[in-house]
Amino acid sequence: MQHILSLNSSKIRALAHRRMALSALRADSSLSVRLTRYNAHMAIVRSLEAVGDEQ
């Protein structure tokens, strides 16, 4: 596992959004709201990872 300081900012943000996505699934909301929030965060994760792969 990499040390947190050795990660670049896009990887840190991707990790944060991945955790927010998982939290959205466990939230006390309707299924449609939870799924919408999960998908929104995972879309951000995918875009951040795509940017990180280009560098």
N, CA and C atoms as a LAMMPS dump frame, in Angstrom:
ITEM: TIMESTEP
0
ITEM: NUMBER OF ATOMS
165
ITEM: BOX BOUNDS ff ff ff
-5.0000000000000000e+02 5.0000000000000000e+02
-5.0000000000000000e+02 5.0000000000000000e+02
-5.0000000000000000e+02 5.0000000000000000e+02
ITEM: ATOMS id mol type element x y z
1 1 1 N 0.841 -1.187 0
2 1 2 C 0 0 0
3 1 3 C 0.879 1.241 0
4 2 1 N 0.467 2.234 -0.775
5 2 2 C 1.242 3.462 -0.868
6 2 3 C 0.952 4.371 0.315
7 3 1 N 1.939 5.118 0.671
8 3 2 C 1.759 6.122 1.712
9 3 3 C 0.866 7.224 1.169
10 4 1 N 0.024 7.795 1.998
11 4 2 C -0.957 8.792 1.55
12 4 3 C -0.279 10.005 0.917
13 5 1 N 0.906 10.371 1.359
14 5 2 C 1.583 11.532 0.795
15 5 3 C 2.167 11.254 -0.579
16 6 1 N 2.318 9.97 -0.934
17 6 2 C 2.871 9.652 -2.244
18 6 3 C 1.793 9.599 -3.329
19 7 1 N 0.532 9.69 -2.952
20 7 2 C -0.555 9.693 -3.925
21 7 3 C -0.74 11.096 -4.486
22 8 1 N -1.069 11.187 -5.771
23 8 2 C -1.34 12.518 -6.315
24 8 3 C -2.777 12.924 -6.003
25 9 1 N -3.082 14.168 -6.221
26 9 2 C -4.375 14.706 -5.793
27 9 3 C -5.561 14.037 -6.492
28 10 1 N -5.408 13.642 -7.761
29 10 2 C -6.538 12.999 -8.433
30 10 3 C -6.831 11.621 -7.836
31 11 1 N -5.794 10.92 -7.388
32 11 2 C -6.013 9.614 -6.749
33 11 3 C -6.674 9.784 -5.391
34 12 1 N -6.287 10.818 -4.664
35 12 2 C -6.901 11.087 -3.363
36 12 3 C -8.363 11.448 -3.54
37 13 1 N -8.644 12.309 -4.517
38 13 2 C -10.036 12.695 -4.775
39 13 3 C -10.857 11.502 -5.235
40 14 1 N -10.266 10.634 -6.079
41 14 2 C -10.978 9.446 -6.549
42 14 3 C -11.31 8.537 -5.371
43 15 1 N -10.361 8.359 -4.465
44 15 2 C -10.603 7.533 -3.284
45 15 3 C -11.711 8.135 -2.426
46 16 1 N -11.694 9.455 -2.253
47 16 2 C -12.733 10.121 -1.461
48 16 3 C -14.107 9.938 -2.095
49 17 1 N -14.186 10.077 -3.407
50 17 2 C -15.481 9.921 -4.074
51 17 3 C -15.937 8.463 -4.061
52 18 1 N -14.994 7.521 -4.119
53 18 2 C -15.361 6.105 -4.017
54 18 3 C -15.976 5.819 -2.648
55 19 1 N -15.398 6.409 -1.611
56 19 2 C -15.953 6.23 -0.256
57 19 3 C -17.306 6.911 -0.118
58 20 1 N -17.455 8.094 -0.735
59 20 2 C -18.752 8.772 -0.703
60 20 3 C -19.811 7.955 -1.439
61 21 1 N -19.411 7.287 -2.516
62 21 2 C -20.341 6.45 -3.272
63 21 3 C -20.823 5.293 -2.419
64 22 1 N -19.903 4.665 -1.705
65 22 2 C -20.296 3.552 -0.842
66 22 3 C -21.16 4.032 0.315
67 23 1 N -20.86 5.216 0.835
68 23 2 C -21.694 5.79 1.896
69 23 3 C -23.098 6.092 1.385
70 24 1 N -23.185 6.506 0.136
71 24 2 C -24.498 6.811 -0.441
72 24 3 C -25.375 5.562 -0.472
73 25 1 N -24.769 4.413 -0.699
74 25 2 C -25.556 3.175 -0.73
75 25 3 C -26.106 2.812 0.641
76 26 1 N -25.397 3.211 1.687
77 26 2 C -25.814 2.863 3.039
78 26 3 C -26.665 3.939 3.706
79 27 1 N -26.927 5.025 3.005
80 27 2 C -27.667 6.15 3.584
81 27 3 C -29.127 5.77 3.848
82 28 1 N -29.745 6.562 4.697
83 28 2 C -31.148 6.349 5.04
84 28 3 C -32.02 7.164 4.087
85 29 1 N -32.023 6.737 2.825
86 29 2 C -32.791 7.411 1.779
87 29 3 C -33.486 6.357 0.932
88 30 1 N -34.3 6.808 0.011
89 30 2 C -34.952 5.861 -0.886
90 30 3 C -33.91 5.237 -1.811
91 31 1 N -34.255 4.109 -2.368
92 31 2 C -33.335 3.394 -3.243
93 31 3 C -32.943 4.242 -4.449
94 32 1 N -33.902 4.947 -5.036
95 32 2 C -33.575 5.75 -6.217
96 32 3 C -32.606 6.877 -5.884
97 33 1 N -32.76 7.506 -4.719
98 33 2 C -31.854 8.575 -4.305
99 33 3 C -30.468 8.008 -4.042
100 34 1 N -30.407 6.877 -3.34
101 34 2 C -29.113 6.252 -3.054
102 34 3 C -28.401 5.864 -4.332
103 35 1 N -29.123 5.289 -5.29
104 35 2 C -28.513 4.867 -6.548
105 35 3 C -28.055 6.063 -7.379
106 36 1 N -28.834 7.138 -7.374
107 36 2 C -28.451 8.352 -8.096
108 36 3 C -27.173 8.946 -7.52
109 37 1 N -27.09 9.038 -6.195
110 37 2 C -25.883 9.576 -5.554
111 37 3 C -24.689 8.673 -5.807
112 38 1 N -24.885 7.35 -5.713
113 38 2 C -23.805 6.399 -5.982
114 38 3 C -23.278 6.575 -7.405
115 39 1 N -24.188 6.608 -8.377
116 39 2 C -23.773 6.735 -9.777
117 39 3 C -23.066 8.068 -10.048
118 40 1 N -23.511 9.127 -9.405
119 40 2 C -22.867 10.427 -9.598
120 40 3 C -21.431 10.394 -9.075
121 41 1 N -21.232 9.837 -7.9
122 41 2 C -19.882 9.761 -7.344
123 41 3 C -18.992 8.827 -8.161
124 42 1 N -19.538 7.708 -8.619
125 42 2 C -18.725 6.778 -9.399
126 42 3 C -18.359 7.367 -10.763
127 43 1 N -19.211 8.211 -11.321
128 43 2 C -18.873 8.888 -12.578
129 43 3 C -17.675 9.815 -12.365
130 44 1 N -17.653 10.493 -11.229
131 44 2 C -16.521 11.359 -10.906
132 44 3 C -15.254 10.52 -10.729
133 45 1 N -15.385 9.372 -10.054
134 45 2 C -14.236 8.478 -9.868
135 45 3 C -13.678 8.043 -11.22
136 46 1 N -14.557 7.638 -12.12
137 46 2 C -14.094 7.191 -13.432
138 46 3 C -13.386 8.306 -14.196
139 47 1 N -13.907 9.521 -14.113
140 47 2 C -13.26 10.63 -14.826
141 47 3 C -11.913 10.977 -14.202
142 48 1 N -11.827 10.942 -12.875
143 48 2 C -10.557 11.219 -12.218
144 48 3 C -9.514 10.144 -12.533
145 49 1 N -9.947 8.902 -12.588
146 49 2 C -9.018 7.828 -12.905
147 49 3 C -8.564 7.918 -14.361
148 50 1 N -9.442 8.358 -15.243
149 50 2 C -9.068 8.518 -16.649
150 50 3 C -8.022 9.625 -16.787
151 51 1 N -8.178 10.699 -16.047
152 51 2 C -7.204 11.789 -16.07
153 51 3 C -5.883 11.309 -15.495
154 52 1 N -5.938 10.525 -14.427
155 52 2 C -4.721 10 -13.81
156 52 3 C -3.98 9.046 -14.708
157 53 1 N -4.698 8.286 -15.533
158 53 2 C -4.063 7.342 -16.456
159 53 3 C -3.329 8.053 -17.588
160 54 1 N -3.796 9.253 -17.932
161 54 2 C -3.18 10.014 -19.018
162 54 3 C -1.841 10.609 -18.603
163 55 1 N -1.667 10.825 -17.315
164 55 2 C -0.432 11.474 -16.838
165 55 3 C 0.706 10.508 -16.74
